[in-house]
Amino acid sequence: MKPFELLARDTLSANEKSPPEHSANGAANDLRSYLQRTAALRSRALAATSRGSESQAVMFANGMRRSFKSLDALLDHLRRGLPADAPPVVLIVAARPEIDASREAIRIARAQAAECGLGILVDLTRGVIAVSDQLDMPRAPGFAELASGRAQFEDVVRVDAETPLQIITAGDRMVTIGTKPDAERFAPIFGALAQVYDAVVMHADRATAVLHQPHLAGRLHAVIAVRTAPGEDMIADHSLTELAAFGCPVLSFEQNVERRWFARRPA
């Protein structure tokens, strides 16, 4: 039996056979084994020289909201605000349903991977717009198939054509992942990703982010909400206040004028 067949079997019965942390460790071991046999070693070698010097950790205040227009400023804030022993796990989500945050997710993930070494972008979205559209990658198999037990990590992990960043695309929108066994897979999958990768960037549409909130709460160091309207009162903005349920800082990243124009163009 292949290691990732074992992962699927063990994850399905995680609540019956072992505590959640044991399932996460097992999944992480299987994922780590796969990465060592494929593109991971190349990714580490290419990115090793890009590791930045250690930055002084600055404690994030829970629920803090800050707005950024510059990607460099956002990355610097994440770099200084994360504990030195914790992987930078962040969720990129559109502040409003009409916003396309997929390109911002790719930019942030590429930059995080260049700084941290082994990085992955995981597309959780169930919406129409996915990161695979921007990267000329097949949407499936992806996270939907992984979470539903139809695929293993070795089937869904791809490598970015331009950088060492690894990517798990969203998967087929028609694959249902709402059953109880599917929900039991989420924690070991997220736990394995956090253990194996130096940088984990997740992208989701608004509805999917809310769907995964129970599984992601306490696992994220920041939620980055992509916005289009400058100068809004973030504290009064209900759409951002709602994201505080993830139990981590909610940061705002503003699309530039050219990006907002592109997003509004008819297909």
C-alpha positions, 0 to 999 in steps of 0.5 A: 500500500502506498504511503498516501493510501495509508494517509487517506485510510488513517485520516478517514478513521482519525477520530476512532484510532488516534487523537487529532495530533497523532493523525496530523503527525502521521499525515505530516510524515507521509507528506514529508516522505513524498516531498523528499522524493519529488520537487521538495529538495529542488525547491529547498536548494533554489530557495535556500539563498533567499532566506532572510536574516532573522527578524525580531518577533513582535507580538501580534495583538489578537484582533488587530486590524491594519491596512497595507497598500504595499506588498513589501510593507505587508510582508515586513509586518508578517515577518516581524510579527510572527514568532521565530519558531512558527510557520507563517500560515496565512489565509488570503480572502476577498473582503467582499464577494465581488473581489478577485483575490487570486492574484494577490494570493499568488504574489504573497505566496511567491514572496513568502516562499522566496523568504522562507524556503519551502512554501506552498499555496493552497487554494480552498476556494469553491467559487468560480475564480481560482488561482489555477486560472492565473497560473495556467494549471489544471484546477483538478485534481486539487484540494477538493479531491484531497479533502474528499479522499479521492486523491492523495498529496502526491496527486495534487501537489504541483510546482509553480513554473516561475518559482520554487513555490508548490501549489495545491489547486482548488479541485473540481467544484462538483466534488462534495466535501461537506460530509462528516468524514470529509470534515474529519480530514481537514484537521490532519491535512492542515496540520500536516501542511503546517508541520512540513512547509516553512510558509503556508498561504491559503486562498479562499472565496468569502463563503468557503473561508466561513465554511472552513473557519471551525477547522482553521481557527487557531491555526492561522497567524493572520487573515489578509483581506483583499480590498478595493475601496481605499479609505474605508473605516476598517473597524466599522466595516462589518465584512472585516469584523466578521473575519475576527472569528478566526481568532487571529489578526485581520490585515487589509491589503488594497488592490492597486488602481490597475488591478481594480480596473482589470478585475472590473473588466467584462469577461 
